[in-house]
């Protein structure tokens, strides 16, 4: 028999020679129970909603799991030791208010307040470190935190060749 002599019904439940029943997705417990009672072959799979993550392996599943957790990591702050040193040194240096220190260092007074309370994040603190250390003349990082720094004297380079 040639292809011209065979008949194919469009929309038929089964199409083609030796075709098996089509797979269908069962939604709901009642439909699942009915399929089990009829003796149909069942397979169950856990599906993960990973968006458009085609071909990314199990990373999408892991990220979905991470997104669903309520845990938040601990925010790394400067801590009470640095806060206490800055507060004490500000008063010793003659700055009566946080605003005076903020004006001298060109830093917002809200940031100085967060720093002195110990709630300033380390990522926000690191760019301000040199300004604060030079103004307060105290070491705010490393092993010897709180050690007094001597004010450095810079010599001018008097190069007679440039005159």
VMD Tcl script that builds the backbone (N, CA, C; Angstrom):
set m [mol new atoms 489]
animate dup $m
set s [atomselect $m all]
$s set {name element resname resid chain x y z} {
  {N N UNK 1 A 0.835 -1.183 0.000}
  {CA C UNK 1 A 0.000 0.000 0.000}
  {C C UNK 1 A 0.875 1.239 0.000}
  {N N UNK 2 A 0.538 2.196 -0.755}
  {CA C UNK 2 A 1.301 3.434 -0.821}
  {C C UNK 2 A 0.648 4.480 0.071}
  {N N UNK 3 A 1.343 5.592 0.239}
  {CA C UNK 3 A 0.816 6.673 1.069}
  {C C UNK 3 A -0.474 7.247 0.526}
  {N N UNK 4 A -0.683 7.121 -0.798}
  {CA C UNK 4 A -1.870 7.702 -1.403}
  {C C UNK 4 A -3.120 6.897 -1.073}
  {N N UNK 5 A -2.943 5.656 -0.726}
  {CA C UNK 5 A -4.093 4.806 -0.483}
  {C C UNK 5 A -4.487 4.760 0.990}
  {N N UNK 6 A -3.628 5.232 1.908}
  {CA C UNK 6 A -3.972 5.204 3.331}
  {C C UNK 6 A -4.762 6.456 3.697}
  {N N UNK 7 A -5.536 6.326 4.756}
  {CA C UNK 7 A -6.364 7.436 5.197}
  {C C UNK 7 A -5.932 7.827 6.603}
  {N N UNK 8 A -5.743 9.134 6.804}
  {CA C UNK 8 A -5.401 9.642 8.135}
  {C C UNK 8 A -6.525 10.542 8.586}
  {N N UNK 9 A -7.064 10.248 9.750}
  {CA C UNK 9 A -8.135 11.085 10.287}
  {C C UNK 9 A -7.515 12.171 11.145}
  {N N UNK 10 A -7.847 13.399 10.852}
  {CA C UNK 10 A -7.350 14.522 11.626}
  {C C UNK 10 A -8.256 14.704 12.829}
  {N N UNK 11 A -7.622 14.840 13.994}
  {CA C UNK 11 A -8.400 15.038 15.216}
  {C C UNK 11 A -8.798 13.719 15.840}
  {N N UNK 12 A -8.295 12.637 15.321}
  {CA C UNK 12 A -8.601 11.339 15.871}
  {C C UNK 12 A -7.902 11.181 17.215}
  {N N UNK 13 A -8.463 10.360 18.086}
  {CA C UNK 13 A -7.867 10.157 19.388}
  {C C UNK 13 A -6.482 9.533 19.255}
  {N N UNK 14 A -6.318 8.604 18.354}
  {CA C UNK 14 A -5.032 7.971 18.091}
  {C C UNK 14 A -4.689 8.211 16.635}
  {N N UNK 15 A -3.487 8.610 16.332}
  {CA C UNK 15 A -3.118 8.839 14.933}
  {C C UNK 15 A -1.866 8.031 14.610}
  {N N UNK 16 A -1.762 7.562 13.398}
  {CA C UNK 16 A -0.589 6.815 12.972}
  {C C UNK 16 A -0.682 5.354 13.357}
  {N N UNK 17 A 0.182 4.565 12.741}
  {CA C UNK 17 A 0.176 3.121 12.983}
  {C C UNK 17 A 0.767 2.826 14.354}
  {N N UNK 18 A 0.109 2.013 15.111}
  {CA C UNK 18 A 0.595 1.593 16.421}
  {C C UNK 18 A 0.662 2.718 17.442}
  {N N UNK 19 A -0.167 3.718 17.284}
  {CA C UNK 19 A -0.127 4.870 18.193}
  {C C UNK 19 A -0.731 4.497 19.538}
  {N N UNK 20 A -0.142 5.034 20.557}
  {CA C UNK 20 A -0.612 4.802 21.921}
  {C C UNK 20 A -1.423 6.007 22.380}
  {N N UNK 21 A -2.135 5.853 23.464}
  {CA C UNK 21 A -2.893 7.009 23.971}
  {C C UNK 21 A -1.950 8.158 24.314}
  {N N UNK 22 A -2.426 9.349 24.084}
  {CA C UNK 22 A -1.598 10.533 24.364}
  {C C UNK 22 A -1.455 10.742 25.862}
  {N N UNK 23 A -0.340 11.355 26.228}
  {CA C UNK 23 A -0.135 11.699 27.637}
  {C C UNK 23 A -0.979 12.920 27.961}
  {N N UNK 24 A -1.506 12.926 29.143}
  {CA C UNK 24 A -2.268 14.098 29.564}
  {C C UNK 24 A -1.851 14.438 30.987}
  {N N UNK 25 A -1.999 15.689 31.309}
  {CA C UNK 25 A -1.650 16.156 32.644}
  {C C UNK 25 A -2.905 16.163 33.491}
  {N N UNK 26 A -2.812 15.515 34.621}
  {CA C UNK 26 A -3.954 15.453 35.524}
  {C C UNK 26 A -3.806 16.577 36.538}
  {N N UNK 27 A -4.857 17.350 36.651}
  {CA C UNK 27 A -4.849 18.455 37.606}
  {C C UNK 27 A -5.918 18.184 38.642}
  {N N UNK 28 A -5.490 18.079 39.870}
  {CA C UNK 28 A -6.430 17.872 40.959}
  {C C UNK 28 A -6.395 16.442 41.474}
  {N N UNK 29 A -6.751 16.285 42.736}
  {CA C UNK 29 A -6.705 14.973 43.388}
  {C C UNK 29 A -7.801 14.048 42.876}
  {N N UNK 30 A -8.973 14.579 42.585}
  {CA C UNK 30 A -10.081 13.715 42.150}
  {C C UNK 30 A -9.765 13.067 40.802}
  {N N UNK 31 A -9.158 13.808 39.873}
  {CA C UNK 31 A -8.787 13.244 38.573}
  {C C UNK 31 A -7.689 12.199 38.741}
  {N N UNK 32 A -6.761 12.411 39.660}
  {CA C UNK 32 A -5.689 11.455 39.929}
  {C C UNK 32 A -6.270 10.158 40.492}
  {N N UNK 33 A -7.209 10.277 41.437}
  {CA C UNK 33 A -7.846 9.081 42.007}
  {C C UNK 33 A -8.622 8.306 40.950}
  {N N UNK 34 A -9.327 9.003 40.047}
  {CA C UNK 34 A -10.083 8.338 38.984}
  {C C UNK 34 A -9.147 7.588 38.046}
  {N N UNK 35 A -7.999 8.165 37.707}
  {CA C UNK 35 A -7.041 7.509 36.825}
  {C C UNK 35 A -6.450 6.270 37.499}
  {N N UNK 36 A -6.205 6.343 38.800}
  {CA C UNK 36 A -5.668 5.191 39.524}
  {C C UNK 36 A -6.699 4.056 39.572}
  {N N UNK 37 A -7.984 4.396 39.758}
  {CA C UNK 37 A -9.035 3.373 39.807}
  {C C UNK 37 A -9.201 2.683 38.465}
  {N N UNK 38 A -9.018 3.427 37.347}
  {CA C UNK 38 A -9.206 2.828 36.011}
  {C C UNK 38 A -8.042 1.924 35.631}
  {N N UNK 39 A -6.951 1.978 36.377}
  {CA C UNK 39 A -5.820 1.098 36.103}
  {C C UNK 39 A -4.878 1.660 35.047}
  {N N UNK 40 A -4.985 2.929 34.735}
  {CA C UNK 40 A -4.107 3.538 33.736}
  {C C UNK 40 A -2.683 3.622 34.274}
  {N N UNK 41 A -1.717 3.650 33.357}
  {CA C UNK 41 A -0.317 3.769 33.744}
  {C C UNK 41 A -0.069 5.219 34.124}
  {N N UNK 42 A 0.477 5.436 35.325}
  {CA C UNK 42 A 0.689 6.789 35.825}
  {C C UNK 42 A 2.165 7.007 36.116}
  {N N UNK 43 A 2.600 8.214 35.892}
  {CA C UNK 43 A 3.934 8.613 36.355}
  {C C UNK 43 A 3.803 10.019 36.921}
  {N N UNK 44 A 4.496 10.255 38.024}
  {CA C UNK 44 A 4.423 11.570 38.648}
  {C C UNK 44 A 5.797 12.212 38.638}
  {N N UNK 45 A 5.824 13.498 38.389}
  {CA C UNK 45 A 7.063 14.269 38.376}
  {C C UNK 45 A 6.833 15.563 39.125}
  {N N UNK 46 A 7.874 15.995 39.835}
  {CA C UNK 46 A 7.818 17.285 40.528}
  {C C UNK 46 A 8.316 18.337 39.549}
  {N N UNK 47 A 7.517 19.334 39.313}
  {CA C UNK 47 A 7.913 20.401 38.398}
  {C C UNK 47 A 8.302 21.627 39.217}
  {N N UNK 48 A 9.347 22.304 38.771}
  {CA C UNK 48 A 9.814 23.517 39.437}
  {C C UNK 48 A 9.576 24.703 38.512}
  {N N UNK 49 A 9.034 25.759 39.049}
  {CA C UNK 49 A 8.817 26.977 38.269}
  {C C UNK 49 A 10.111 27.777 38.279}
  {N N UNK 50 A 10.897 27.624 37.226}
  {CA C UNK 50 A 12.190 28.308 37.172}
  {C C UNK 50 A 12.196 29.396 36.122}
  {N N UNK 51 A 11.041 29.798 35.679}
  {CA C UNK 51 A 11.017 30.884 34.692}
  {C C UNK 51 A 11.501 30.402 33.351}
  {N N UNK 52 A 12.388 31.128 32.766}
  {CA C UNK 52 A 12.873 30.823 31.434}
  {C C UNK 52 A 14.267 30.208 31.501}
  {N N UNK 53 A 14.485 29.329 32.456}
  {CA C UNK 53 A 15.811 28.761 32.688}
  {C C UNK 53 A 15.977 27.463 31.911}
  {N N UNK 54 A 16.084 27.566 30.614}
  {CA C UNK 54 A 16.235 26.377 29.780}
  {C C UNK 54 A 17.700 25.958 29.773}
  {N N UNK 55 A 17.946 24.699 30.076}
  {CA C UNK 55 A 19.297 24.157 29.985}
  {C C UNK 55 A 20.238 24.602 31.086}
  {N N UNK 56 A 19.728 25.026 32.213}
  {CA C UNK 56 A 20.614 25.497 33.271}
  {C C UNK 56 A 20.766 24.469 34.381}
  {N N UNK 57 A 20.237 23.268 34.187}
  {CA C UNK 57 A 20.421 22.215 35.167}
  {C C UNK 57 A 19.638 22.471 36.445}
  {N N UNK 58 A 20.225 22.090 37.564}
  {CA C UNK 58 A 19.535 22.195 38.846}
  {C C UNK 58 A 19.699 23.562 39.493}
  {N N UNK 59 A 20.436 24.456 38.865}
  {CA C UNK 59 A 20.609 25.797 39.444}
  {C C UNK 59 A 19.275 26.490 39.643}
  {N N UNK 60 A 18.405 26.372 38.667}
  {CA C UNK 60 A 17.102 27.017 38.754}
  {C C UNK 60 A 16.291 26.493 39.918}
  {N N UNK 61 A 16.382 25.184 40.145}
  {CA C UNK 61 A 15.668 24.581 41.268}
  {C C UNK 61 A 16.223 25.110 42.587}
  {N N UNK 62 A 17.543 25.222 42.659}
  {CA C UNK 62 A 18.172 25.738 43.871}
  {C C UNK 62 A 17.778 27.189 44.119}
  {N N UNK 63 A 17.779 27.994 43.052}
  {CA C UNK 63 A 17.428 29.405 43.201}
  {C C UNK 63 A 15.969 29.573 43.604}
  {N N UNK 64 A 15.105 28.710 43.075}
  {CA C UNK 64 A 13.702 28.770 43.470}
  {C C UNK 64 A 13.569 28.476 44.956}
  {N N UNK 65 A 14.325 27.488 45.422}
  {CA C UNK 65 A 14.306 27.132 46.837}
  {C C UNK 65 A 14.808 28.290 47.695}
  {N N UNK 66 A 15.872 28.956 47.234}
  {CA C UNK 66 A 16.435 30.089 47.969}
  {C C UNK 66 A 15.444 31.248 48.007}
  {N N UNK 67 A 14.757 31.491 46.895}
  {CA C UNK 67 A 13.782 32.578 46.847}
  {C C UNK 67 A 12.633 32.362 47.820}
  {N N UNK 68 A 12.290 31.106 48.060}
  {CA C UNK 68 A 11.146 30.817 48.908}
  {C C UNK 68 A 11.482 30.851 50.393}
  {N N UNK 69 A 12.746 30.910 50.741}
  {CA C UNK 69 A 13.105 30.942 52.160}
  {C C UNK 69 A 12.918 32.346 52.713}
  {N N UNK 70 A 12.667 32.410 53.988}
  {CA C UNK 70 A 12.470 33.696 54.660}
  {C C UNK 70 A 13.712 34.161 55.393}
  {N N UNK 71 A 14.778 33.376 55.318}
  {CA C UNK 71 A 15.999 33.706 56.053}
  {C C UNK 71 A 16.670 34.932 55.459}
  {N N UNK 72 A 17.229 35.746 56.310}
  {CA C UNK 72 A 18.069 36.849 55.850}
  {C C UNK 72 A 19.411 36.710 56.538}
  {N N UNK 73 A 20.456 36.980 55.798}
  {CA C UNK 73 A 21.788 36.886 56.371}
  {C C UNK 73 A 22.060 38.040 57.311}
  {N N UNK 74 A 23.003 37.840 58.204}
  {CA C UNK 74 A 23.361 38.891 59.151}
  {C C UNK 74 A 24.113 39.988 58.400}
  {N N UNK 75 A 23.719 41.223 58.618}
  {CA C UNK 75 A 24.371 42.358 57.979}
  {C C UNK 75 A 25.638 42.674 58.748}
  {N N UNK 76 A 26.738 42.792 58.037}
  {CA C UNK 76 A 28.035 43.025 58.661}
  {C C UNK 76 A 28.196 44.522 58.940}
  {N N UNK 77 A 28.182 44.887 60.225}
  {CA C UNK 77 A 28.304 46.294 60.623}
  {C C UNK 77 A 29.667 46.548 61.256}
  {N N UNK 78 A 29.964 47.812 61.506}
  {CA C UNK 78 A 31.272 48.177 62.062}
  {C C UNK 78 A 31.437 47.675 63.486}
  {N N UNK 79 A 30.365 47.515 64.222}
  {CA C UNK 79 A 30.434 46.948 65.557}
  {C C UNK 79 A 30.600 47.988 66.656}
  {N N UNK 80 A 30.392 47.554 67.889}
  {CA C UNK 80 A 30.423 48.483 69.024}
  {C C UNK 80 A 31.818 48.997 69.364}
  {N N UNK 81 A 32.855 48.219 69.048}
  {CA C UNK 81 A 34.217 48.649 69.400}
  {C C UNK 81 A 34.603 49.903 68.611}
  {N N UNK 82 A 34.406 49.866 67.293}
  {CA C UNK 82 A 34.728 51.025 66.448}
  {C C UNK 82 A 33.824 52.197 66.808}
  {N N UNK 83 A 32.544 51.909 67.056}
  {CA C UNK 83 A 31.596 52.972 67.411}
  {C C UNK 83 A 32.046 53.705 68.678}
  {N N UNK 84 A 32.460 52.940 69.685}
  {CA C UNK 84 A 32.899 53.534 70.948}
  {C C UNK 84 A 34.174 54.367 70.757}
  {N N UNK 85 A 35.105 53.864 69.942}
  {CA C UNK 85 A 36.353 54.598 69.695}
  {C C UNK 85 A 36.068 55.923 68.993}
  {N N UNK 86 A 35.207 55.894 67.969}
  {CA C UNK 86 A 34.878 57.128 67.230}
  {C C UNK 86 A 34.191 58.123 68.151}
  {N N UNK 87 A 33.258 57.652 68.964}
  {CA C UNK 87 A 32.523 58.534 69.874}
  {C C UNK 87 A 33.470 59.197 70.879}
  {N N UNK 88 A 34.333 58.377 71.508}
  {CA C UNK 88 A 35.263 58.928 72.499}
  {C C UNK 88 A 36.260 59.887 71.857}
  {N N UNK 89 A 36.788 59.517 70.708}
  {CA C UNK 89 A 37.810 60.344 70.050}
  {C C UNK 89 A 37.214 61.655 69.536}
  {N N UNK 90 A 35.940 61.639 69.110}
  {CA C UNK 90 A 35.282 62.866 68.651}
  {C C UNK 90 A 35.226 63.874 69.790}
  {N N UNK 91 A 34.867 63.399 70.977}
  {CA C UNK 91 A 34.771 64.297 72.138}
  {C C UNK 91 A 36.170 64.776 72.547}
  {N N UNK 92 A 37.163 63.872 72.544}
  {CA C UNK 92 A 38.534 64.244 72.905}
  {C C UNK 92 A 39.109 65.303 71.965}
  {N N UNK 93 A 38.741 65.216 70.677}
  {CA C UNK 93 A 39.269 66.149 69.678}
  {C C UNK 93 A 38.549 67.497 69.714}
  {N N UNK 94 A 37.492 67.624 70.502}
  {CA C UNK 94 A 36.824 68.908 70.656}
  {C C UNK 94 A 35.593 69.084 69.786}
  {N N UNK 95 A 35.148 68.055 69.112}
  {CA C UNK 95 A 33.913 68.136 68.338}
  {C C UNK 95 A 32.766 67.830 69.277}
  {N N UNK 96 A 31.961 68.850 69.585}
  {CA C UNK 96 A 30.895 68.664 70.561}
  {C C UNK 96 A 29.737 67.862 69.981}
  {N N UNK 97 A 29.466 68.023 68.697}
  {CA C UNK 97 A 28.337 67.323 68.086}
  {C C UNK 97 A 28.812 66.483 66.912}
  {N N UNK 98 A 27.958 65.558 66.525}
  {CA C UNK 98 A 28.240 64.735 65.350}
  {C C UNK 98 A 28.255 65.603 64.095}
  {N N UNK 99 A 27.433 66.629 64.100}
  {CA C UNK 99 A 27.364 67.517 62.943}
  {C C UNK 99 A 28.689 68.242 62.716}
  {N N UNK 100 A 29.365 68.656 63.793}
  {CA C UNK 100 A 30.669 69.326 63.649}
  {C C UNK 100 A 31.688 68.394 62.997}
  {N N UNK 101 A 31.717 67.127 63.445}
  {CA C UNK 101 A 32.627 66.150 62.837}
  {C C UNK 101 A 32.244 65.894 61.383}
  {N N UNK 102 A 30.949 65.847 61.123}
  {CA C UNK 102 A 30.480 65.627 59.757}
  {C C UNK 102 A 30.909 66.765 58.837}
  {N N UNK 103 A 30.831 67.983 59.322}
  {CA C UNK 103 A 31.236 69.144 58.531}
  {C C UNK 103 A 32.734 69.117 58.264}
  {N N UNK 104 A 33.508 68.776 59.283}
  {CA C UNK 104 A 34.973 68.739 59.157}
  {C C UNK 104 A 35.421 67.665 58.151}
  {N N UNK 105 A 34.755 66.489 58.183}
  {CA C UNK 105 A 35.160 65.376 57.318}
  {C C UNK 105 A 34.412 65.345 55.997}
  {N N UNK 106 A 33.422 66.220 55.829}
  {CA C UNK 106 A 32.604 66.261 54.622}
  {C C UNK 106 A 31.824 64.951 54.446}
  {N N UNK 107 A 31.264 64.473 55.548}
  {CA C UNK 107 A 30.434 63.265 55.576}
  {C C UNK 107 A 29.090 63.669 56.160}
  {N N UNK 108 A 27.999 63.050 55.706}
  {CA C UNK 108 A 26.672 63.376 56.231}
  {C C UNK 108 A 26.603 63.051 57.721}
  {N N UNK 109 A 25.883 63.897 58.467}
  {CA C UNK 109 A 25.776 63.690 59.912}
  {C C UNK 109 A 25.003 62.413 60.246}
  {N N UNK 110 A 24.094 61.987 59.346}
  {CA C UNK 110 A 23.354 60.743 59.564}
  {C C UNK 110 A 24.311 59.549 59.548}
  {N N UNK 111 A 25.326 59.623 58.682}
  {CA C UNK 111 A 26.313 58.546 58.591}
  {C C UNK 111 A 27.150 58.497 59.875}
  {N N UNK 112 A 27.528 59.663 60.387}
  {CA C UNK 112 A 28.279 59.713 61.645}
  {C C UNK 112 A 27.425 59.133 62.777}
  {N N UNK 113 A 26.130 59.442 62.781}
  {CA C UNK 113 A 25.220 58.895 63.785}
  {C C UNK 113 A 25.140 57.375 63.717}
  {N N UNK 114 A 25.014 56.845 62.503}
  {CA C UNK 114 A 24.991 55.389 62.333}
  {C C UNK 114 A 26.311 54.763 62.784}
  {N N UNK 115 A 27.414 55.447 62.475}
  {CA C UNK 115 A 28.732 54.937 62.859}
  {C C UNK 115 A 28.877 54.897 64.375}
  {N N UNK 116 A 28.487 55.952 65.045}
  {CA C UNK 116 A 28.625 56.010 66.502}
  {C C UNK 116 A 27.657 55.076 67.224}
  {N N UNK 117 A 26.576 54.683 66.562}
  {CA C UNK 117 A 25.671 53.702 67.174}
  {C C UNK 117 A 26.096 52.270 66.847}
  {N N UNK 118 A 27.056 52.112 65.926}
  {CA C UNK 118 A 27.553 50.784 65.560}
  {C C UNK 118 A 26.726 50.111 64.487}
  {N N UNK 119 A 25.792 50.833 63.866}
  {CA C UNK 119 A 24.892 50.247 62.880}
  {C C UNK 119 A 25.286 50.534 61.435}
  {N N UNK 120 A 26.421 51.152 61.209}
  {CA C UNK 120 A 26.855 51.457 59.852}
  {C C UNK 120 A 27.436 50.199 59.219}
  {N N UNK 121 A 26.994 49.889 57.986}
  {CA C UNK 121 A 27.502 48.706 57.292}
  {C C UNK 121 A 28.962 48.928 56.906}
  {N N UNK 122 A 29.731 47.835 56.926}
  {CA C UNK 122 A 31.155 47.935 56.611}
  {C C UNK 122 A 31.379 48.408 55.178}
  {N N UNK 123 A 30.472 48.072 54.270}
  {CA C UNK 123 A 30.625 48.515 52.884}
  {C C UNK 123 A 30.487 50.029 52.756}
  {N N UNK 124 A 29.685 50.638 53.622}
  {CA C UNK 124 A 29.545 52.094 53.622}
  {C C UNK 124 A 30.686 52.762 54.386}
  {N N UNK 125 A 31.295 52.029 55.312}
  {CA C UNK 125 A 32.334 52.579 56.169}
  {C C UNK 125 A 33.688 52.653 55.458}
  {N N UNK 126 A 34.002 51.667 54.631}
  {CA C UNK 126 A 35.346 51.595 54.045}
  {C C UNK 126 A 35.731 52.822 53.209}
  {N N UNK 127 A 34.827 53.435 52.418}
  {CA C UNK 127 A 35.255 54.644 51.691}
  {C C UNK 127 A 35.529 55.844 52.610}
  {N N UNK 128 A 34.949 55.848 53.802}
  {CA C UNK 128 A 35.098 56.972 54.729}
  {C C UNK 128 A 36.267 56.785 55.687}
  {N N UNK 129 A 36.877 55.619 55.654}
  {CA C UNK 129 A 37.886 55.246 56.644}
  {C C UNK 129 A 39.045 56.227 56.689}
  {N N UNK 130 A 39.633 56.565 55.546}
  {CA C UNK 130 A 40.801 57.461 55.523}
  {C C UNK 130 A 40.466 58.849 56.048}
  {N N UNK 131 A 39.291 59.380 55.667}
  {CA C UNK 131 A 38.891 60.709 56.143}
  {C C UNK 131 A 38.776 60.729 57.660}
  {N N UNK 132 A 38.103 59.702 58.197}
  {CA C UNK 132 A 37.897 59.658 59.648}
  {C C UNK 132 A 39.202 59.431 60.400}
  {N N UNK 133 A 40.049 58.562 59.885}
  {CA C UNK 133 A 41.319 58.296 60.554}
  {C C UNK 133 A 42.192 59.540 60.597}
  {N N UNK 134 A 42.245 60.289 59.484}
  {CA C UNK 134 A 43.100 61.476 59.469}
  {C C UNK 134 A 42.516 62.599 60.320}
  {N N UNK 135 A 41.192 62.736 60.359}
  {CA C UNK 135 A 40.578 63.789 61.161}
  {C C UNK 135 A 40.660 63.479 62.649}
  {N N UNK 136 A 40.339 62.237 63.026}
  {CA C UNK 136 A 40.328 61.864 64.439}
  {C C UNK 136 A 41.705 61.420 64.933}
  {N N UNK 137 A 42.644 61.227 64.017}
  {CA C UNK 137 A 44.010 60.803 64.328}
  {C C UNK 137 A 44.016 59.530 65.175}
  {N N UNK 138 A 43.189 58.560 64.748}
  {CA C UNK 138 A 43.083 57.291 65.451}
  {C C UNK 138 A 42.969 56.176 64.410}
  {N N UNK 139 A 43.505 55.024 64.731}
  {CA C UNK 139 A 43.467 53.872 63.840}
  {C C UNK 139 A 42.108 53.199 63.971}
  {N N UNK 140 A 41.390 53.022 62.851}
  {CA C UNK 140 A 40.053 52.431 62.882}
  {C C UNK 140 A 39.975 51.092 62.163}
  {N N UNK 141 A 41.123 50.560 61.747}
  {CA C UNK 141 A 41.127 49.253 61.092}
  {C C UNK 141 A 42.417 48.526 61.446}
  {N N UNK 142 A 42.437 47.234 61.157}
  {CA C UNK 142 A 43.627 46.446 61.433}
  {C C UNK 142 A 43.629 45.885 62.843}
  {N N UNK 143 A 44.799 45.440 63.279}
  {CA C UNK 143 A 44.914 44.811 64.605}
  {C C UNK 143 A 44.931 45.825 65.737}
  {N N UNK 144 A 45.485 46.998 65.489}
  {CA C UNK 144 A 45.623 47.995 66.564}
  {C C UNK 144 A 44.541 49.075 66.462}
  {N N UNK 145 A 43.282 48.649 66.444}
  {CA C UNK 145 A 42.164 49.604 66.401}
  {C C UNK 145 A 42.165 50.413 67.684}
  {N N UNK 146 A 42.067 51.704 67.546}
  {CA C UNK 146 A 42.052 52.596 68.704}
  {C C UNK 146 A 43.402 53.214 68.997}
  {N N UNK 147 A 44.457 52.759 68.305}
  {CA C UNK 147 A 45.779 53.339 68.507}
  {C C UNK 147 A 45.853 54.736 67.921}
  {N N UNK 148 A 46.475 55.640 68.648}
  {CA C UNK 148 A 46.564 57.039 68.211}
  {C C UNK 148 A 47.599 57.147 67.095}
  {N N UNK 149 A 47.208 57.835 66.037}
  {CA C UNK 149 A 48.107 58.061 64.905}
  {C C UNK 149 A 48.745 59.433 65.047}
  {N N UNK 150 A 49.988 59.537 64.668}
  {CA C UNK 150 A 50.630 60.847 64.669}
  {C C UNK 150 A 50.323 61.512 63.344}
  {N N UNK 151 A 50.113 62.815 63.403}
  {CA C UNK 151 A 49.828 63.557 62.193}
  {C C UNK 151 A 51.079 63.587 61.325}
  {N N UNK 152 A 50.939 63.162 60.088}
  {CA C UNK 152 A 52.096 63.076 59.207}
  {C C UNK 152 A 52.450 64.454 58.664}
  {N N UNK 153 A 53.719 64.720 58.632}
  {CA C UNK 153 A 54.219 65.966 58.048}
  {C C UNK 153 A 54.670 65.659 56.629}
  {N N UNK 154 A 54.094 66.340 55.687}
  {CA C UNK 154 A 54.462 66.131 54.296}
  {C C UNK 154 A 55.453 67.204 53.880}
  {N N UNK 155 A 56.554 66.767 53.296}
  {CA C UNK 155 A 57.558 67.721 52.816}
  {C C UNK 155 A 57.216 68.099 51.384}
  {N N UNK 156 A 57.355 69.347 51.093}
  {CA C UNK 156 A 57.131 69.796 49.718}
  {C C UNK 156 A 58.384 69.541 48.917}
  {N N UNK 157 A 58.157 69.131 47.723}
  {CA C UNK 157 A 59.272 68.858 46.838}
  {C C UNK 157 A 59.636 70.153 46.104}
  {N N UNK 158 A 60.644 70.802 46.566}
  {CA C UNK 158 A 61.101 72.037 45.915}
  {C C UNK 158 A 62.095 71.659 44.847}
  {N N UNK 159 A 61.583 71.425 43.689}
  {CA C UNK 159 A 62.445 71.034 42.572}
  {C C UNK 159 A 62.866 72.300 41.817}
  {N N UNK 160 A 64.144 72.660 41.851}
  {CA C UNK 160 A 64.569 73.880 41.182}
  {C C UNK 160 A 64.488 73.796 39.658}
  {N N UNK 161 A 64.388 72.623 39.117}
  {CA C UNK 161 A 64.352 72.464 37.661}
  {C C UNK 161 A 63.033 72.974 37.089}
  {N N UNK 162 A 61.953 72.945 37.891}
  {CA C UNK 162 A 60.647 73.385 37.408}
  {C C UNK 162 A 60.471 74.890 37.478}
  {N N UNK 163 A 61.339 75.604 38.177}
  {CA C UNK 163 A 61.163 77.045 38.352}
  {C C UNK 163 A 61.553 77.824 37.133}
}
mol reanalyze $m
mol bondsrecalc $m
mol representation Tube
mol addrep $m
